[in-house]
């Protein structure tokens, strides 16, 4: 019974929270001129200590840690895991 009351209380609290509590802000950076994939991730692909972007079979090399510089695109077949 206590479980149900606790669950009901939490549901009521969630109903009255503004949606802005759950919203996250993201800044969009344009790195490719055509649609390629829905998803992406980040990792240090070339092991240079900087996070690169991986999208589908392409990855974008982080030039120097500065998001405003040109990110060159690479094919995933050009890098081998070691």
C-alpha positions in Angstrom: 0.0 0.0 0.0 2.8 2.4 0.9 4.4 1.7 -2.5 1.2 2.7 -4.4 0.9 5.9 -2.4 4.5 6.8 -3.1 4.0 6.0 -6.8 0.8 8.1 -6.9 2.6 11.0 -5.1 5.5 10.9 -7.6 3.1 10.8 -10.6 1.3 13.9 -9.3 4.5 15.8 -8.8 5.6 14.9 -12.4 2.3 16.1 -13.8 2.7 19.5 -12.3 6.4 20.1 -13.2 6.9 22.5 -16.1 8.1 20.8 -19.3 11.2 23.1 -19.3 12.5 21.0 -16.4 13.0 18.1 -18.8 14.2 20.2 -21.8 17.8 20.2 -22.7 19.5 22.9 -24.8 21.8 21.8 -27.6 23.8 24.0 -30.0 23.8 22.9 -33.6 27.1 22.9 -35.6 26.9 22.4 -39.4 29.6 19.9 -40.5 28.1 18.3 -43.6 26.1 19.6 -46.6 23.9 16.6 -47.3 21.8 14.1 -45.3 23.9 11.1 -44.3 22.6 9.4 -41.1 20.2 9.9 -38.2 22.6 9.1 -35.5 26.2 10.0 -34.4 28.6 9.6 -31.5 31.9 10.9 -30.4 35.2 9.1 -29.7 38.9 9.6 -30.1 39.1 7.7 -33.4 42.7 8.5 -34.3 44.0 8.5 -30.7 45.3 12.1 -30.8 43.6 13.1 -27.5 40.7 15.0 -29.2 37.1 13.8 -29.5 36.1 13.2 -33.2 32.6 12.8 -34.5 31.4 9.4 -36.0 28.3 9.4 -38.2 27.5 6.2 -40.2 30.6 5.1 -42.1 32.3 8.5 -41.9 34.1 10.2 -39.1 35.1 13.8 -38.8 38.5 14.6 -37.4 38.7 17.2 -34.7 41.4 19.7 -36.1 42.6 21.1 -32.9 39.9 21.1 -30.2 38.4 24.3 -31.6 34.8 23.7 -32.8 35.0 26.6 -35.3 37.8 25.3 -37.4 37.3 23.0 -40.4 36.7 19.3 -39.6 37.9 17.0 -42.3 35.8 14.0 -43.2 37.3 10.5 -43.3 35.9 7.1 -44.4 35.7 4.5 -41.6 37.8 2.2 -43.7 40.8 4.6 -43.5 41.3 4.0 -39.7 42.2 0.6 -38.2 41.8 -0.2 -34.6 45.0 -1.2 -32.8 
